[in-house]
Amino acid sequence: MGPRQRYLQVYMEAMTRNPAIAEALEMHSPMVRSSIINMLSEQDFEFLRTPDGRASIREMITVEVRRLVAQETGIEEGLEQILFTNFVMQ
């Protein structure tokens, strides 16, 4: 018997005061979503169940989204953080 299949549903918002970043996130959303899904699929279920695990992955996602925005737009500053607005695990 293989590892048990799990379900994760995450809703998140990007916190920024820069309209150019908001536009970039909208324009490049497929790439951003794909990167986030890849990051989440590599995480350990038990670790994500902990507050430290959620905080850690949220910070990792924030760093990755900043990297993608900078790569695609050249804008290095202005994405304050990624916030989870819903986080469901089963």
Summary of the structure (lengths in Angstrom):
residues: 90
radius of gyration: 14.1
end to end distance: 18.9
largest distance: 49.5
contacts: 217
relative contact order: 0.28
helix: 54%
strand: 22%
